[in-house]
Amino acid sequence: MFRPRPRLAWFIALAADALQLGLFPVFGPGFASPADTVLDVTVALLMSALLGWHWAFLPTFLAELVPFVDLVPTWTLACWIATRGPGGKQPPPAVGRPGPPAEPR
């Protein structure tokens, strides 16, 4: 189902969010916590290295700087957005039977 790089990115995102929830007293102050900053910068670099740059990483990184917002699993959400596929849309199904193209009128 998953290729190795997205699977590793999911693991990192889930682990980072679980760590921030589990060690709330350390990460509670938001941008005032050096541990929070180190974790968020590390996760942002790893996610970009594994998945390439995605627009979802920037608001996630900024949201992690706000106190108590880092209790929301933002890295997991960003990973889901980045790995859900191109635009999240499936190509439309083909209609009709295959055959030669119609001639212009």
N, C-alpha and C positions, 0 to 999 in steps of 0.2 A: 504494500500500500504506500508506504513512505520510502523515499530514498534516504540514505544515511545522513546527509547533511540537514534536511528538514527535521528528521527525527532527533538529531542532536540539538538543534535549535529549540525544538519543543521541550526537550529535557531541561535545557538551560533556563528557558523562560519559566517553566513550572517550578524549578528549583529556586530561582531568584525570588519569585512571588511567595513561595512557601517559606523561604528564609526570612523575608521581610515581615510576614505575618507571625511566624514562630518566634522571632527575636524582636518583637515590637518595641521593647524599651530601648534597644540599641538604635533602631531605625526610625523611631517615632518623631524626632525633631525635623525630619525632612532634610532640607538643604544644609541645616546646621550640623548634621551628623556626618563625620568623615567616613564612617563605615558605609553609610547609605550612598554617598557620592562614589566611593571606590567600587561598590557593587554595581551601581547603575552605569558607570562609565565602562566597566568590564563587560557587562551584559550587552551594552549597546555596540561595543567593538566586536564582540563574538557574534552577535546576531548579524551585523553587517558583513562580517567575514564569511559566515556560513550561508546566508541567504542573499547577499548583495544588498545594496541600499534600497530601502523601501520608505515611502513617505510616512508610514505609520510609526516608524521608530522615533521621529522627531517629537511629535506631541507626547508620546509615551515618556521619552526622556525628560521633557519639561514638566509633565505631570508628576513624575517621581520626585521632583524638587519641592513640591508643595507638601507641607506637613499634613499627615493623615490621609492624603490622596494615595500615598504609596501602599496603603492597606488594600487598595483595589488591585486585582491581578492584571495590571496594565501590560506587563511584558507578555503574559499569556495571550491577551487580546491582540497585541501587536503581532505576535507570531502567527496567530490564527489568520489575521488579515493578510499578512505577507505570504502565507503558504496556501491560501484557499484557491489559487489559480489566477489566470490573467483576467482581471476585472470581475471575477466571480460569476461569469456567465458561461453557459454552455452554447456551442454553436447551434443554430436552428436546424431542425431535422430536414432532410431532403424530402421534397414533395413530388409525387409522380414517379413514373418508371424511368429508368435510364434509357437513353437513346440519343440519336443525333440531335444537335441543337436545331431549333426551329429557324426557318429561313426568314430574313427580314422582309417586310412588306413594302 
